Amino acid sequence: MKVVIIGAQWGDEGKGKIVDYLANEAQIIVRFSGGANAGHTIVSGGEEYALHLIPSGILYPDKIVVLGAGMVIDPQALFSELSMLNDRGIKTEGRVFISDRAHLVLPRYIEIDKQRDAGRKKPIGTTGRGIGITYSMKSDRDGIRIADLSWKEKMDDLESSDREFLEPHADRLKAMSVDLASFIKHHCNAQILFEGAQGVLLDLDNGTYPYVSSGMSCAAGAAVGGCVGPRALDKILGVFKAYSTRVGNGPFPSEFDEDEGSEASRSSEVSRKSEASLSRFVRNTGREYGVTTGRPRRCGYLDLVALRYACFTNSIDSLVMTHLDVYDTLDEIKACVAYRIGGRVIEDFPASISDLNAAEPVLRSFPGWKRKLSGCLNYEEFPTAAMEYIEFIERFCETPIGIVSVGYDRKETIIRKSPWRG
């Protein structure tokens, strides 16, 4: 069976933990997109691991992990991450492979990335890791792949600084490379988990362009970056948080208002102060700071309009809800069920950035459950209010929620329906 895990929001949904959890029943984990701009935090046995390039299943000693064809790989970042894992007792030798079609990030790409974003009138807010530039070079047919390291003519055409950078890494990269299409075909009967990066609302085509990433973070990217046909994919899981977050610039209709000092009527001022307080609470309780950049994430109400759009455009079979425990102490919870744009109520997710910037969230309130969820061993132990919130989301998105995460550790995961079971 081949299962795909993607982020169903703007990234940072907790995919790393879910991939790590489900990898227990997989033999192979393939990361199919993105680069070192991604950040996955995994907590196992009280130990915390921050991964950027290596697929999350690496913490299991018997799993094979592959960096797929859709990835862009910074060799220095890759080998630094491998060293960190080995230093902490995670043996990686013979278990980490790279598609020979994956592209390489060069140091000058990183400098171009930083300069280009800083020079924009309206910066995108990239991580400055050279990811977008590498994908740009790829589409311009000027990039360099793992396979090209053995192509003398190609290497001779590179700038001298590029060759000097790649030379100490080349043999090690070539030793780890595989023909991923042949590899997947050979393991066609294995349990394979395809791991995405970022989220579908940052997808180059389906996201909030131009405030998007440069890779394919949609479910279709698993087929392209995983070197497998789309009909070979059996299940698609979308991971989302019980609220919404976003890093960097771009529209965010359900964002909490953090400005307590705005000129406003008394009722509006009370609302602003309440949202500012809620934003701080969610950010601190949910540890909403970028794994890669350390930047505080923008926080907001769960945007169900955007989530339903993600479900439809990615054929998501089942949703995975994370960070539900962040809401444990609240008296009331709200979610965005529509947008108000120019006096009209809109229930679909628009492509127009102008419309999204002007959108005001139409909110629906739910009672809080006022109980710690991390102590629950199964879904039936959840308080009624938590169940009602979950089941409303299922009805709204017309997609079941098969897994609910109520903490950072592997054991704090409630499985309602396993993707590996039929």
PALO-349074 format. One record per residue: residue number from 1; y negated, z, x of N, C-alpha, C in turn. Coordinates in steps of 0.1 Angstrom, whole numbers. Example, Ala and Ser with C-alpha at 12.3 -4.5 7.8 and 13.67 -1.06 7.14 Angstrom:
# residues 2
1,57,78,132,45,78,123,33,78,132
2,22,71,128,11,71,137,0,79,129
***
This chain:
# residues 422
1,12,0,8,0,0,0,-12,0,9
2,-23,-7,4,-35,-8,11,-46,-3,2
3,-53,8,7,-63,15,-1,-76,14,7
4,-87,11,-1,-100,9,5,-109,21,1
5,-117,27,10,-126,37,7,-140,33,11
6,-149,33,1,-163,29,4,-172,39,-2
7,-184,39,3,-195,48,-2,-201,42,-14
8,-203,49,-25,-208,43,-38,-222,46,-40
9,-229,51,-30,-244,54,-31,-251,48,-18
10,-260,55,-12,-267,50,-1,-262,56,12
11,-249,58,13,-242,64,25,-243,79,24
12,-236,85,34,-236,100,36,-229,107,24
13,-220,100,18,-214,106,6,-202,115,9
14,-198,116,21,-186,124,25,-174,116,27
15,-175,103,30,-164,94,32,-154,99,43
16,-160,104,54,-152,109,65,-142,119,61
17,-146,129,53,-137,139,49,-126,133,40
18,-129,124,31,-120,119,22,-110,110,30
19,-115,102,39,-106,94,47,-96,103,55
20,-102,113,61,-94,123,69,-83,129,60
21,-87,132,48,-77,139,38,-66,129,35
22,-70,117,30,-60,107,26,-52,101,37
23,-57,102,49,-50,96,61,-37,103,63
24,-35,115,58,-23,122,59,-11,114,55
25,-13,106,45,-2,97,40,-3,83,44
26,-12,80,53,-13,66,58,-7,65,72
27,-3,53,76,2,51,90,-9,45,98
28,-18,37,92,-29,30,99,-42,32,92
29,-53,35,99,-66,36,94,-75,25,101
30,-81,16,93,-89,6,98,-103,8,93
31,-113,9,103,-127,9,99,-132,-5,99
32,-137,-10,88,-140,-24,87,-154,-28,89
33,-164,-19,90,-178,-24,91,-186,-14,98
34,-199,-18,101,-208,-9,107,-206,-6,122
35,-214,3,127,-213,7,141,-216,21,143
36,-223,24,154,-226,38,158,-237,44,149
37,-243,36,140,-253,41,131,-246,49,120
38,-233,48,118,-226,57,108,-223,70,114
39,-222,80,106,-219,94,110,-210,101,100
40,-198,104,104,-188,111,96,-185,124,101
41,-187,135,93,-184,148,97,-171,153,91
42,-162,158,99,-149,163,94,-147,177,98
43,-143,185,89,-140,199,92,-125,201,90
44,-118,206,101,-104,208,100,-100,221,108
45,-94,230,100,-90,243,107,-102,250,113
46,-114,249,106,-126,256,111,-133,248,122
47,-127,237,127,-133,229,137,-141,218,131
48,-153,215,136,-161,204,131,-162,193,141
49,-160,180,136,-160,169,144,-170,159,138
50,-179,153,147,-188,143,142,-184,130,149
51,-180,120,140,-175,107,145,-185,97,140
52,-186,86,149,-196,75,146,-189,62,146
53,-179,60,155,-172,47,156,-157,48,153
54,-151,59,158,-137,61,157,-133,64,142
55,-124,57,136,-120,60,122,-116,75,121
56,-118,80,109,-117,94,106,-102,99,108
57,-93,90,106,-79,95,107,-74,99,120
58,-82,97,131,-78,100,144,-74,115,146
59,-78,124,138,-75,138,140,-60,141,138
60,-53,131,131,-38,133,129,-31,127,141
61,-23,134,148,-17,130,161,-8,118,160
62,-3,115,148,7,104,146,1,91,140
63,-12,91,138,-18,79,132,-24,69,142
64,-24,56,138,-30,46,145,-43,42,139
65,-54,41,147,-67,37,141,-72,25,148
66,-79,16,140,-84,4,145,-98,2,141
67,-106,-3,151,-120,-7,148,-120,-21,145
68,-124,-25,132,-121,-38,127,-131,-49,131
69,-128,-61,126,-135,-73,130,-150,-73,125
70,-152,-65,115,-166,-64,109,-175,-54,116
71,-169,-47,126,-177,-37,133,-185,-43,144
72,-196,-36,148,-203,-39,160,-203,-26,169
73,-198,-28,181,-194,-17,189,-202,-15,202
74,-208,-4,204,-215,0,216,-204,6,225
75,-201,0,237,-190,5,245,-193,19,250
76,-205,22,254,-209,35,259,-206,46,248
77,-211,43,236,-209,52,225,-194,54,222
78,-186,43,223,-172,44,220,-165,53,230
79,-167,51,243,-160,58,253,-165,72,254
80,-177,75,250,-182,89,249,-175,96,238
81,-173,89,227,-167,96,216,-152,98,219
82,-145,89,225,-132,91,229,-130,103,239
83,-140,104,248,-139,115,258,-141,128,251
84,-150,129,241,-152,141,233,-140,145,226
85,-133,136,220,-120,139,213,-110,144,222
86,-108,137,234,-98,141,243,-101,155,249
87,-114,158,252,-118,171,257,-115,182,247
88,-114,178,234,-112,189,224,-97,189,220
89,-89,182,227,-74,183,225,-69,172,215
90,-77,163,212,-72,152,203,-68,140,212
91,-56,138,214,-51,127,223,-52,114,216
92,-59,105,223,-62,92,217,-55,80,224
93,-49,83,235,-43,72,243,-32,65,235
94,-33,52,234,-23,44,227,-24,44,212
95,-34,51,207,-36,52,192,-48,45,187
96,-57,41,196,-70,35,192,-70,20,196
97,-72,11,187,-73,-3,190,-85,-9,184
98,-89,-21,190,-102,-28,186,-98,-42,182
99,-103,-47,171,-101,-61,168,-108,-70,178
100,-101,-80,183,-107,-88,193,-119,-97,188
101,-121,-97,174,-132,-104,168,-144,-95,166
102,-143,-82,169,-155,-73,168,-165,-77,178
103,-178,-75,174,-189,-78,183,-194,-66,191
104,-200,-68,202,-205,-58,211,-220,-56,211
105,-224,-43,211,-238,-40,211,-242,-39,226
106,-253,-46,230,-258,-45,243,-271,-37,244
107,-274,-30,255,-285,-22,256,-298,-29,252
108,-300,-41,256,-313,-48,252,-314,-50,237
109,-303,-50,230,-303,-51,215,-309,-38,210
110,-306,-27,216,-311,-14,211,-326,-13,213
111,-331,-18,224,-346,-18,226,-353,-28,217
112,-347,-39,214,-353,-49,205,-353,-43,191
113,-342,-36,187,-342,-29,174,-353,-19,172
114,-355,-11,182,-366,0,181,-380,-7,180
115,-382,-17,188,-395,-24,189,-397,-31,176
116,-387,-38,171,-389,-46,159,-392,-37,147
117,-385,-26,145,-388,-18,133,-401,-11,134
118,-405,-7,147,-418,0,149,-429,-10,146
119,-427,-23,148,-437,-33,147,-438,-38,132
120,-429,-35,123,-430,-39,110,-442,-32,102
121,-448,-39,93,-459,-33,85,-452,-22,76
122,-440,-24,72,-433,-14,64,-419,-12,71
123,-418,-3,80,-405,-1,87,-393,1,77
124,-382,-4,81,-370,-2,74,-365,12,75
125,-367,18,87,-362,31,90,-348,30,96
126,-345,21,105,-332,19,111,-329,31,120
127,-317,32,124,-313,43,133,-316,40,148
128,-321,28,150,-324,24,164,-312,23,173
129,-301,20,168,-289,18,176,-285,4,179
130,-294,-5,176,-291,-19,179,-282,-26,169
131,-279,-20,158,-269,-25,149,-273,-38,142
132,-285,-38,136,-291,-49,130,-293,-61,139
133,-297,-58,151,-299,-69,161,-285,-76,165
134,-275,-67,166,-262,-73,170,-257,-82,158
135,-258,-77,146,-254,-86,135,-263,-98,134
136,-275,-97,137,-284,-109,138,-279,-119,148
137,-276,-114,160,-271,-122,171,-257,-129,166
138,-250,-121,159,-237,-126,154,-239,-138,145
139,-248,-137,135,-251,-147,126,-258,-159,132
140,-266,-157,143,-272,-168,150,-262,-175,160
141,-250,-169,160,-239,-174,169,-242,-173,184
142,-250,-162,187,-253,-159,201,-247,-145,205
143,-239,-140,197,-233,-127,200,-221,-128,210
144,-216,-116,214,-204,-116,222,-194,-107,216
145,-182,-112,215,-170,-105,209,-161,-99,220
146,-152,-90,216,-142,-85,225,-134,-96,231
147,-131,-106,223,-123,-117,228,-130,-125,239
148,-143,-125,238,-151,-133,248,-152,-127,262
149,-147,-115,263,-147,-108,276,-138,-116,286
150,-128,-123,280,-119,-131,289,-123,-146,290
151,-135,-149,284,-140,-163,285,-150,-164,295
152,-146,-169,307,-155,-170,319,-168,-177,316
153,-167,-188,310,-179,-196,307,-189,-188,299
154,-184,-181,289,-193,-173,280,-199,-162,289
155,-191,-155,297,-196,-144,305,-207,-149,315
156,-204,-161,320,-214,-166,330,-227,-170,324
157,-227,-172,311,-239,-176,304,-248,-164,300
158,-242,-152,301,-249,-140,297,-260,-137,307
159,-270,-129,302,-281,-125,312,-274,-115,322
160,-279,-115,334,-273,-106,344,-272,-92,340
161,-282,-87,333,-282,-73,329,-271,-70,319
162,-268,-80,311,-256,-79,301,-243,-78,308
163,-241,-87,318,-229,-87,326,-227,-74,334
164,-238,-69,339,-237,-56,347,-233,-45,338
165,-238,-45,325,-235,-34,316,-220,-35,312
166,-215,-47,309,-202,-49,304,-191,-48,315
167,-194,-51,327,-184,-51,338,-176,-39,339
168,-181,-26,339,-173,-15,340,-165,-11,328
169,-168,-18,316,-161,-15,304,-151,-26,300
170,-152,-37,306,-145,-49,301,-130,-47,301
171,-124,-43,312,-109,-41,313,-104,-31,303
172,-111,-20,301,-107,-10,291,-108,-16,277
173,-118,-23,274,-120,-29,261,-109,-39,258
174,-106,-47,268,-96,-57,266,-82,-51,264
175,-79,-40,271,-66,-33,270,-64,-27,256
176,-75,-24,249,-75,-18,236,-75,-29,225
177,-77,-41,228,-80,-51,218,-67,-56,212
178,-67,-60,199,-56,-66,192,-61,-78,183
179,-52,-87,181,-55,-97,170,-52,-90,157
180,-63,-86,150,-61,-77,139,-54,-84,127
181,-56,-97,125,-49,-104,115,-34,-104,117
182,-29,-106,129,-15,-106,133,-10,-91,132
183,-18,-82,136,-15,-68,136,-12,-63,121
184,-21,-66,112,-20,-63,98,-8,-69,92
185,-6,-82,95,6,-89,90,19,-83,95
186,19,-79,107,31,-73,113,34,-59,106
187,23,-52,102,25,-39,95,23,-40,80
188,27,-52,74,23,-54,60,29,-44,50
189,40,-37,55,46,-27,46,42,-13,48
190,32,-12,57,27,2,61,17,6,50
191,15,19,50,4,25,42,-9,24,50
192,-18,16,46,-30,13,54,-43,17,46
193,-51,25,53,-64,29,47,-75,22,54
194,-84,15,46,-95,8,51,-108,16,48
195,-114,20,59,-126,29,59,-139,21,60
196,-148,23,50,-161,17,51,-171,26,58
197,-183,20,60,-194,27,66,-206,25,57
198,-216,34,58,-228,34,49,-223,34,34
199,-231,28,25,-228,28,11,-231,14,5
200,-226,12,-7,-228,-1,-13,-242,-4,-17
201,-250,6,-18,-265,3,-21,-272,0,-9
202,-265,0,3,-271,-4,16,-264,-17,20
203,-256,-23,11,-250,-36,15,-260,-47,16
204,-258,-56,25,-268,-66,28,-271,-75,15
205,-261,-78,7,-263,-86,-5,-265,-78,-17
206,-257,-68,-19,-258,-60,-32,-267,-48,-32
207,-272,-45,-20,-281,-33,-19,-295,-35,-21
208,-303,-25,-18,-318,-26,-21,-325,-33,-10
209,-322,-46,-9,-328,-55,2,-343,-55,1
210,-351,-54,12,-346,-54,26,-342,-41,32
211,-343,-30,24,-340,-17,29,-325,-14,28
212,-318,-22,37,-303,-21,37,-298,-21,51
213,-285,-19,53,-279,-21,66,-276,-36,67
214,-271,-40,79,-269,-54,82,-254,-58,80
215,-246,-49,78,-231,-52,76,-227,-52,62
216,-214,-55,60,-208,-55,46,-203,-41,43
217,-210,-33,36,-205,-20,32,-199,-20,18
218,-198,-32,12,-192,-33,-1,-176,-34,1
219,-169,-33,-11,-155,-34,-10,-149,-47,-4
220,-156,-58,-7,-152,-71,-2,-152,-71,13
221,-160,-62,20,-160,-61,34,-147,-57,40
222,-139,-50,32,-126,-45,37,-117,-57,40
223,-118,-67,31,-110,-79,34,-114,-87,46
224,-128,-89,47,-133,-96,58,-132,-89,71
225,-136,-77,71,-136,-69,84,-122,-64,87
226,-113,-63,77,-100,-59,80,-90,-70,82
227,-95,-82,82,-86,-94,84,-74,-95,75
228,-77,-93,62,-67,-93,52,-72,-100,40
229,-64,-107,32,-68,-114,20,-72,-103,9
230,-82,-107,0,-86,-97,-10,-75,-93,-20
231,-66,-102,-22,-55,-98,-32,-45,-89,-26
232,-46,-87,-13,-37,-77,-6,-41,-63,-8
233,-54,-61,-12,-59,-47,-14,-54,-42,-27
234,-48,-30,-27,-42,-24,-39,-52,-15,-47
235,-60,-7,-40,-68,3,-46,-82,3,-39
236,-92,5,-47,-106,7,-42,-111,20,-47
237,-115,29,-38,-120,42,-41,-135,42,-37
238,-144,47,-46,-158,49,-43,-161,63,-42
239,-167,67,-31,-171,81,-29,-186,83,-32
240,-188,94,-40,-202,97,-44,-204,112,-44
241,-217,116,-42,-220,130,-43,-224,134,-57
242,-224,147,-60,-228,152,-73,-243,150,-76
243,-250,147,-65,-264,143,-66,-266,131,-57
244,-278,126,-55,-280,114,-47,-288,118,-34
245,-286,111,-23,-294,112,-11,-297,98,-5
246,-307,97,3,-310,85,10,-317,89,23
247,-314,81,34,-320,83,47,-329,70,49
248,-341,73,55,-349,61,58,-357,57,46
249,-364,45,47,-373,41,37,-365,33,26
250,-372,30,15,-366,22,5,-367,29,-9
251,-365,22,-20,-366,28,-33,-355,38,-36
252,-359,48,-44,-350,59,-47,-355,65,-60
253,-351,58,-72,-357,62,-85,-355,76,-89
254,-344,83,-85,-341,96,-90,-345,107,-80
255,-353,103,-70,-357,113,-59,-365,125,-65
256,-362,137,-60,-369,148,-63,-384,147,-58
257,-393,151,-66,-407,151,-61,-409,164,-52
258,-412,161,-40,-414,172,-30,-428,176,-28
259,-438,169,-35,-452,172,-33,-457,183,-43
260,-458,195,-38,-462,206,-47,-477,206,-49
261,-485,199,-40,-499,201,-40,-506,190,-48
262,-499,181,-55,-506,170,-62,-515,174,-73
263,-525,167,-76,-534,169,-87,-525,166,-100
264,-524,175,-109,-516,173,-121,-519,183,-131
265,-515,180,-143,-516,190,-154,-507,202,-151
266,-509,213,-158,-501,225,-156,-486,222,-157
267,-483,215,-168,-468,213,-171,-463,204,-160
268,-470,194,-156,-465,185,-145,-465,192,-132
269,-474,201,-129,-474,208,-117,-462,218,-116
270,-459,224,-127,-447,232,-128,-434,224,-125
271,-434,212,-130,-423,203,-128,-422,199,-113
272,-433,196,-107,-433,192,-93,-428,204,-84
273,-433,216,-87,-429,227,-79,-414,230,-81
274,-409,228,-93,-395,230,-96,-386,220,-88
275,-391,207,-88,-383,197,-81,-384,199,-66
276,-396,203,-61,-397,206,-46,-388,217,-42
277,-387,227,-50,-378,238,-47,-363,234,-48
278,-360,225,-58,-346,220,-59,-342,211,-48
279,-352,203,-43,-350,195,-31,-346,203,-19
280,-354,213,-16,-351,222,-5,-337,229,-6
281,-334,233,-18,-322,240,-21,-310,230,-18
282,-311,218,-24,-300,209,-22,-298,205,-7
283,-309,202,-1,-309,198,13,-303,209,22
284,-307,221,20,-302,232,28,-287,236,25
285,-284,236,12,-271,240,8,-261,229,11
286,-265,217,9,-256,206,12,-256,201,26
287,-264,207,35,-266,203,49,-269,189,50
288,-280,185,43,-283,171,41,-293,167,53
289,-287,165,64,-293,161,76,-284,150,83
290,-290,139,88,-282,128,93,-273,132,105
291,-260,129,104,-251,132,115,-255,124,128
292,-260,112,126,-263,103,137,-277,106,142
293,-287,108,133,-301,109,137,-307,123,136
294,-300,131,128,-306,145,125,-317,145,115
295,-321,133,110,-332,133,101,-328,139,87
296,-338,147,81,-335,152,68,-334,141,58
297,-324,142,49,-321,132,39,-330,134,27
298,-335,124,21,-342,125,9,-331,128,-2
299,-335,137,-11,-325,142,-21,-331,139,-35
300,-321,137,-45,-325,134,-59,-314,137,-68
301,-317,135,-81,-307,137,-91,-296,126,-90
302,-284,129,-95,-274,119,-95,-279,107,-103
303,-279,95,-96,-283,83,-103,-271,76,-109
304,-269,77,-121,-257,72,-128,-259,57,-130
305,-271,52,-132,-274,38,-133,-269,30,-121
306,-272,36,-109,-268,30,-96,-253,31,-94
307,-248,43,-98,-233,45,-96,-225,35,-105
308,-229,33,-117,-222,24,-126,-223,10,-120
309,-234,6,-115,-236,-7,-108,-226,-8,-96
310,-225,2,-88,-216,2,-77,-201,0,-82
311,-198,7,-92,-184,6,-98,-181,-8,-102
312,-190,-14,-109,-188,-28,-114,-187,-38,-103
313,-197,-38,-94,-198,-48,-84,-188,-47,-73
314,-180,-36,-73,-170,-34,-62,-156,-32,-68
315,-155,-34,-81,-142,-32,-88,-135,-19,-84
316,-143,-8,-84,-138,5,-80,-128,10,-90
317,-116,13,-86,-105,18,-94,-107,33,-98
318,-112,40,-88,-113,55,-90,-124,60,-81
319,-131,70,-87,-142,76,-79,-137,89,-73
320,-144,92,-62,-142,105,-55,-155,112,-55
321,-156,124,-61,-168,132,-62,-168,143,-51
322,-179,143,-44,-181,153,-33,-193,162,-36
323,-194,173,-29,-205,183,-29,-208,188,-43
324,-198,189,-51,-200,194,-65,-203,209,-63
325,-198,216,-53,-200,230,-51,-215,234,-48
326,-223,224,-44,-237,226,-41,-244,231,-53
327,-239,227,-65,-245,231,-78,-240,244,-84
328,-232,251,-76,-225,263,-82,-234,274,-88
329,-246,275,-82,-254,287,-86,-265,283,-96
330,-266,270,-100,-277,265,-108,-275,268,-123
331,-285,271,-130,-284,273,-145,-283,260,-152
332,-290,250,-146,-290,237,-153,-289,225,-143
333,-282,215,-147,-280,203,-138,-285,191,-146
334,-292,182,-139,-297,170,-145,-292,157,-138
335,-290,146,-145,-286,134,-140,-294,123,-146
336,-296,112,-138,-304,100,-143,-295,91,-150
337,-298,88,-163,-290,79,-171,-297,66,-175
338,-309,64,-171,-316,52,-173,-329,53,-165
339,-337,41,-165,-350,41,-158,-360,37,-169
340,-372,43,-167,-384,38,-175,-393,30,-166
341,-394,17,-168,-402,8,-160,-412,1,-169
342,-425,4,-167,-435,-3,-174,-434,-1,-189
343,-430,11,-193,-429,14,-208,-416,10,-214
344,-407,3,-206,-394,-1,-211,-383,8,-205
345,-373,11,-213,-361,18,-208,-351,8,-203
346,-347,9,-190,-338,0,-184,-325,7,-181
347,-314,1,-184,-301,8,-182,-292,1,-171
348,-298,-10,-166,-291,-17,-155,-299,-16,-142
349,-292,-17,-131,-298,-16,-118,-305,-29,-113
350,-318,-29,-112,-325,-42,-109,-325,-45,-94
351,-327,-58,-91,-328,-63,-78,-342,-61,-72
352,-352,-61,-81,-366,-60,-77,-370,-47,-71
353,-374,-47,-59,-379,-35,-52,-391,-30,-59
354,-400,-38,-64,-412,-34,-71,-408,-26,-84
355,-398,-31,-91,-393,-24,-103,-387,-11,-99
356,-379,-11,-89,-372,2,-85,-383,12,-80
357,-393,8,-73,-403,17,-69,-411,23,-80
358,-412,15,-91,-420,19,-103,-411,27,-113
359,-398,27,-111,-389,33,-120,-391,49,-121
360,-391,54,-133,-391,68,-135,-377,72,-141
361,-371,82,-136,-357,85,-141,-357,91,-155
362,-349,86,-163,-346,92,-177,-335,102,-174
363,-337,115,-176,-328,125,-172,-320,131,-184
364,-308,134,-182,-300,142,-192,-296,155,-185
365,-297,166,-193,-294,179,-188,-280,184,-191
366,-274,191,-182,-261,197,-184,-262,212,-180
367,-254,221,-187,-254,235,-184,-247,237,-170
368,-252,246,-162,-245,250,-150,-233,258,-153
369,-224,259,-143,-212,267,-145,-212,281,-138
370,-222,283,-129,-224,296,-124,-212,303,-118
371,-204,295,-111,-191,300,-106,-188,293,-93
372,-182,299,-83,-178,293,-71,-166,284,-73
373,-168,271,-70,-157,261,-73,-147,261,-61
374,-151,265,-49,-142,264,-38,-129,272,-39
375,-129,282,-48,-117,290,-50,-107,284,-60
376,-111,273,-66,-102,266,-75,-91,259,-68
377,-78,260,-73,-67,254,-66,-64,240,-73
378,-68,238,-85,-66,226,-92,-77,224,-103
379,-77,212,-108,-88,208,-118,-88,217,-130
380,-76,221,-134,-75,229,-147,-82,243,-145
381,-84,247,-132,-91,260,-130,-106,259,-130
382,-112,246,-131,-126,244,-131,-132,250,-144
383,-144,256,-143,-151,260,-155,-154,249,-164
384,-155,251,-177,-156,241,-187,-169,232,-184
385,-180,239,-180,-192,231,-178,-191,221,-166
386,-183,225,-156,-181,216,-145,-172,204,-150
387,-162,207,-158,-154,196,-163,-162,187,-172
388,-171,192,-180,-179,184,-189,-189,175,-181
389,-194,180,-170,-202,171,-161,-194,160,-155
390,-182,163,-150,-174,153,-144,-170,142,-155
391,-166,147,-166,-160,138,-177,-171,129,-183
392,-184,134,-183,-195,126,-188,-197,114,-178
393,-196,117,-165,-198,107,-154,-187,96,-156
394,-175,101,-158,-164,91,-160,-167,82,-172
395,-171,87,-183,-174,79,-195,-186,69,-192
396,-196,74,-186,-208,66,-183,-205,55,-174
397,-197,57,-164,-194,47,-154,-181,39,-157
398,-174,43,-168,-162,37,-172,-152,36,-161
399,-152,47,-153,-143,48,-141,-138,62,-139
400,-125,64,-138,-120,78,-136,-124,84,-123
401,-125,97,-122,-127,105,-110,-114,111,-106
402,-108,106,-96,-95,110,-92,-94,121,-82
403,-105,123,-75,-106,134,-65,-119,141,-65
404,-119,154,-64,-132,162,-64,-131,171,-52
405,-142,170,-43,-143,178,-32,-152,190,-35
406,-148,202,-31,-156,214,-34,-159,222,-21
407,-159,215,-10,-162,222,3,-159,212,14
408,-162,217,26,-161,208,38,-147,207,44
409,-138,217,41,-125,218,47,-116,209,39
410,-105,204,46,-95,196,40,-89,203,27
411,-87,216,28,-80,223,17,-89,224,5
412,-102,222,7,-111,223,-5,-113,209,-12
413,-101,204,-15,-101,191,-21,-91,191,-33
414,-96,187,-45,-88,187,-57,-84,173,-60
415,-71,171,-60,-65,158,-63,-61,157,-78
416,-68,149,-86,-64,147,-100,-54,136,-101
417,-56,125,-93,-46,114,-92,-47,108,-78
418,-36,108,-71,-36,103,-57,-36,88,-57
419,-44,82,-49,-44,67,-48,-31,61,-43
420,-23,70,-36,-10,65,-30,1,65,-41
421,-2,70,-53,9,71,-63,6,60,-74
422,11,48,-72,11,38,-82,-3,33,-86
***
